[in-house]
Amino acid sequence: MEFAVILFAVGVVLVVTELFIPSFGMLAVSSTVCFGLSVWQAYRASGVAAACAMAIIAPIVAGAALYVGLKVMPRTRWGRGLVLRSPAEEAGEERPPVSETAFLPPQGGTDEAVLAPLVGKEGVTQSTLRPVGVALIDGQRIDVVTEGGIIDAGARIKVVAVEGNRVVVRRVRV
């Protein structure tokens, strides 16, 4: 009967280890084998009653170990780096500073009504536009897209259209 208990304990340890070490299910399969062998050993050592008890206890203990591990692990320093959190959970934390990109309303996205006055204004590209990149227009960094083709960084551009949240630009020949 001692060997059955040892196999059972090894199965529980393997289930908990599966939470921390990604093994693509190999540890889970190994723990299932350990649980099965512990039931078989309990049957051989003590009979049907011990085997039934072990067969009932094994999934309950394994499930409890998984539940506790999944609830506790995300709260550890190491677990926070591994587990993604929902935006609702992140809302309580300090947000990183907003980028310098212009016209970002608090609800996110870009407001077309705010971008529309840019049509006809000139600016300078801050990155190579292939065809998308960043330009400095009226002192604001704006994500822009060209009509087609590549425009090098530092080139003068002119806003020719605003389509939804897209600011379309064209190179200005000097």
Secondary structure as GFF3:
##gff-version 3
##sequence-region A 1 174
A	DSSP	alpha_helix	2	20	.	.	.	ID=ss1
A	DSSP	alpha_helix	26	46	.	.	.	ID=ss2
A	DSSP	alpha_helix	48	72	.	.	.	ID=ss3
A	DSSP	three_ten_helix	73	75	.	.	.	ID=ss4
A	DSSP	alpha_helix	77	82	.	.	.	ID=ss5
A	DSSP	alpha_helix	87	90	.	.	.	ID=ss6
A	DSSP	alpha_helix	112	115	.	.	.	ID=ss7
A	DSSP	three_ten_helix	116	118	.	.	.	ID=ss8
A	DSSP	beta_strand	122	125	.	.	.	ID=ss9
A	DSSP	beta_strand	132	137	.	.	.	ID=ss10
A	DSSP	beta_strand	140	146	.	.	.	ID=ss11
A	DSSP	beta_strand	156	163	.	.	.	ID=ss12
A	DSSP	beta_strand	166	171	.	.	.	ID=ss13
###
